[in-house]
Structures are given as structure tokens and as C-alpha cells.
């Protein structure tokens, strides 16, 4: 394997580890308690700021129930499926992965079920990274630091995930669906809009 290939594999390892942890339904603190690897080290590994040792990879591979080939991206491609399979968490939240985890930004669709009891302020967590979310359906309660935001369909929020944050369904009338895009620390979406000359020309011609 060429040096560039090795570097690329290592760069993609962090996002794959984070994706494996999320599929496992585990927090950084929970994985730290199970493996003895500190939560801060796990966070740096997931965001590409630290290269995991073989011992760490073996521990995490066993904890998440995935092979080293899967973490390295060298496992045989799975048979084609007509649709992705949602992963259910202990709080009945369903998470549907929408991207292949090869590094950089990755995207999930989250679905929180309808409430059975009055909503309570979401439990907050913090970790390295940057997050962008967009509500598709329902009413989402975003607790961001000391702020409480109510997001409805079409609303978008973005924030540094080192800020304590948590979400909950704020409505008893139905579920809430939203998209989450997560990237490493310092990486964030970069909006691009056309210049004035490219907008509102009305001539029906595509840009060349």
C-alpha cells in the first residue's frame, strides 16, 4: 500500500469510528468506561487529530462489533440494498445513515417518536466537531448552552459541538424528523450563491 493510501485510510478512520459508535448507540463517556480509553482521546481520534494505536483499534472493534477491515474501509462491499436500514436507539430514536463514511462530513436522518409525557429539557452533551441540522417535520427543541430554541419545518441551526447541546421532540401531536450533518472540528458547510448576473436573467439558459 502506498504512503498516500495509508494516509487516506488513517484520515478516514476517525469518521468511521464515530459512525460505528453512533450505530452502537454509545456515548464517548460510555465507550471510555468500557474500554479504558479516555473520552478526550476518543474525541481526538474521531475528529482525526490523533492516530489510534493497534491496541485501541482492537478494543474499539470489539466494543462496536465491527471488523478492522470495516474500520479501514477494506472490507468487501456489501450486497446492494434497496434502502438503508434505520438504527433504533434506546430512547426509541431512529437514525438513518445517508452517507458512506469515508471521511469529512457525514449525514444522518433522525426521527424522534411522538411524546407520551410532557417534554423535559433535553440532556446536553459536548464533543469536538461542527454540526448543522435542518427540521423536516414536527417541532424540535434544541437546548444549546443556556439557550432554548424551538425549530419547525425548514428551520436550520448550526453550531460548534463543543457547546453543550441536546434535542427533544417538543410536541405531543406527532414525531419530529430532522437531518444532521456532522464534520470534524474546524470544518463546516460553506454556502455558495450565484452572483447578481446569474440570478433572475429569465432567459432560461444554463450557466456555461
C-alpha positions as CSV (number, residue, x, y, z in Angstrom):
1,X,0.0,0.0,0.0
2,X,1.4,3.4,-1.0
3,X,2.1,6.1,1.6
4,X,-0.8,8.2,0.2
5,X,-3.1,5.2,0.6
6,X,-2.1,4.7,4.2
7,X,-2.6,8.4,5.0
8,X,-6.0,8.3,3.3
9,X,-7.0,5.2,5.3
10,X,-6.0,6.8,8.6
11,X,-7.7,10.0,7.8
12,X,-11.0,8.1,7.1
13,X,-10.7,6.0,10.3
14,X,-12.0,8.7,12.7
15,X,-15.3,9.3,10.9
16,X,-15.8,5.5,10.6
17,X,-15.2,5.1,14.3
18,X,-17.7,7.8,15.1
19,X,-20.2,6.3,12.8
20,X,-19.7,2.8,14.4
21,X,-20.2,4.3,17.9
22,X,-23.4,6.1,16.8
23,X,-24.7,2.9,15.2
24,X,-23.9,1.1,18.5
25,X,-25.9,3.8,20.4
26,X,-23.0,4.7,22.7
27,X,-21.7,7.9,24.1
28,X,-18.0,8.8,24.3
29,X,-18.3,8.5,28.1
30,X,-19.8,5.1,27.8
31,X,-17.1,3.8,25.4
32,X,-14.5,5.3,27.7
33,X,-15.9,3.3,30.6
34,X,-16.0,0.1,28.6
35,X,-12.5,0.3,27.0
36,X,-10.4,2.5,29.4
37,X,-9.6,4.9,26.6
38,X,-10.3,8.5,27.8
39,X,-13.2,10.3,26.3
40,X,-10.9,13.2,25.2
41,X,-8.6,10.7,23.4
42,X,-11.7,9.1,21.7
43,X,-12.9,12.5,20.6
44,X,-9.5,13.4,19.1
45,X,-9.4,10.1,17.3
46,X,-12.9,10.6,15.8
47,X,-12.0,14.1,14.6
48,X,-8.7,13.0,13.1
49,X,-6.5,14.8,15.5
50,X,-4.9,11.6,16.9
51,X,-4.0,8.3,15.2
52,X,-5.3,5.3,17.1
53,X,-2.9,2.6,18.1
54,X,-3.5,-1.0,17.1
55,X,-4.5,-1.8,20.7
56,X,-7.1,1.0,20.7
57,X,-8.5,-0.2,17.3
58,X,-8.8,-3.8,18.6
59,X,-10.6,-2.6,21.7
60,X,-13.0,-0.3,19.7
61,X,-13.5,-3.0,17.0
62,X,-14.6,-5.5,19.7
63,X,-16.7,-2.8,21.6
64,X,-18.6,-1.8,18.4
65,X,-18.9,-5.3,16.9
66,X,-17.1,-4.4,13.6
67,X,-14.0,-5.8,12.0
68,X,-10.7,-4.0,11.5
69,X,-11.3,-4.3,7.7
70,X,-14.6,-2.3,8.1
71,X,-12.9,0.4,10.1
72,X,-10.1,0.6,7.5
73,X,-12.5,0.6,4.6
74,X,-11.0,-2.5,3.1
75,X,-14.0,-4.9,3.8
76,X,-15.8,-6.3,0.7
77,X,-18.6,-4.1,-0.5
78,X,-22.0,-5.3,0.9
79,X,-24.7,-6.5,-1.5
80,X,-26.8,-3.7,-2.9
81,X,-29.9,-3.0,-0.8
82,X,-32.9,-1.1,-2.0
83,X,-32.8,1.3,1.0
84,X,-30.8,2.0,4.1
85,X,-31.8,0.4,7.4
86,X,-32.6,2.7,10.3
87,X,-30.8,2.1,13.6
88,X,-33.0,2.3,16.7
89,X,-31.6,3.8,19.9
90,X,-32.7,3.1,23.5
91,X,-34.9,6.2,23.6
92,X,-36.8,5.0,20.5
93,X,-35.0,7.4,18.3
94,X,-34.3,6.1,14.8
95,X,-31.2,7.1,12.9
96,X,-30.9,6.6,9.2
97,X,-27.3,7.0,7.8
98,X,-27.4,8.8,4.4
99,X,-23.7,8.8,3.5
100,X,-20.8,6.4,3.2
101,X,-18.3,7.1,5.9
102,X,-15.1,7.8,4.0
103,X,-14.1,11.0,5.9
104,X,-15.2,14.6,6.1
105,X,-18.8,15.5,6.5
106,X,-21.4,12.8,7.0
107,X,-25.2,12.9,7.2
108,X,-28.0,11.2,9.2
109,X,-31.7,11.5,9.2
110,X,-33.1,11.4,12.8
111,X,-36.7,10.5,13.8
112,X,-37.9,11.2,17.4
113,X,-41.2,9.5,18.3
114,X,-44.3,11.3,19.5
115,X,-44.3,12.1,23.2
116,X,-46.2,10.1,25.8
117,X,-45.4,12.5,28.6
118,X,-44.8,16.3,28.7
119,X,-41.4,17.3,27.3
120,X,-38.5,18.0,29.6
121,X,-35.3,20.0,28.7
122,X,-33.0,17.7,26.7
123,X,-29.9,16.2,28.3
124,X,-26.9,18.0,26.9
125,X,-23.6,16.6,25.6
126,X,-20.5,18.3,24.2
127,X,-17.7,17.0,21.9
128,X,-15.3,18.1,19.2
129,X,-16.9,18.8,15.8
130,X,-19.3,21.1,14.0
131,X,-23.0,20.3,13.4
132,X,-25.7,21.5,11.0
133,X,-29.3,20.4,11.4
134,X,-32.5,21.0,9.5
135,X,-36.0,20.2,10.7
136,X,-38.2,18.4,8.1
137,X,-41.3,17.7,10.1
138,X,-42.6,18.4,13.6
139,X,-41.2,20.7,16.3
140,X,-37.7,20.2,17.6
141,X,-36.5,21.5,20.9
142,X,-32.8,22.4,20.7
143,X,-31.1,23.2,24.0
144,X,-27.8,24.9,23.0
145,X,-25.8,26.0,26.0
146,X,-28.1,28.3,28.0
147,X,-30.4,28.9,25.0
148,X,-33.6,27.1,24.2
149,X,-34.7,27.1,20.6
150,X,-37.9,25.8,19.0
151,X,-37.3,24.7,15.4
152,X,-40.1,24.0,13.0
153,X,-40.0,22.6,9.4
154,X,-37.5,24.5,7.3
155,X,-35.6,25.9,10.3
156,X,-31.8,25.4,10.2
157,X,-29.3,25.6,13.1
158,X,-25.5,25.2,13.0
159,X,-23.1,25.2,16.0
160,X,-19.8,24.1,17.3
161,X,-20.5,20.9,19.2
162,X,-18.1,21.8,22.0
163,X,-21.1,23.9,23.1
164,X,-23.3,21.7,25.3
165,X,-26.3,20.7,23.2
166,X,-29.3,18.3,23.1
167,X,-32.5,17.8,21.3
168,X,-36.0,16.6,22.0
169,X,-39.4,16.4,20.4
170,X,-41.4,19.3,21.8
171,X,-44.8,18.3,20.5
172,X,-47.2,15.7,21.8
173,X,-49.1,15.5,18.4
174,X,-46.6,13.5,16.4
175,X,-42.9,12.6,15.6
176,X,-40.2,15.0,14.6
177,X,-37.8,14.4,11.7
178,X,-34.6,16.2,11.0
179,X,-31.3,16.0,9.2
180,X,-28.0,16.2,10.9
181,X,-24.7,16.9,9.1
182,X,-21.6,16.5,11.2
183,X,-18.0,17.4,10.4
184,X,-14.6,17.5,12.1
185,X,-13.6,20.4,14.3
186,X,-12.9,23.5,12.1
187,X,-14.8,22.1,9.1
188,X,-18.3,23.5,8.4
189,X,-20.6,24.0,5.5
190,X,-19.6,26.8,3.1
191,X,-22.6,28.5,1.4
192,X,-22.2,29.4,-2.2
193,X,-24.6,31.6,-4.0
194,X,-24.6,32.9,-7.6
195,X,-23.6,36.4,-8.3
196,X,-26.2,39.1,-9.4
197,X,-25.5,38.5,-13.1
198,X,-26.5,34.8,-12.7
199,X,-29.8,35.5,-10.9
200,X,-33.1,36.5,-12.4
201,X,-32.0,36.6,-16.0
202,X,-35.1,34.9,-17.2
203,X,-33.5,33.7,-20.4
204,X,-33.8,30.0,-19.5
205,X,-30.1,29.3,-20.3
206,X,-27.9,27.3,-18.1
207,X,-24.6,28.7,-17.0
208,X,-21.8,27.6,-19.3
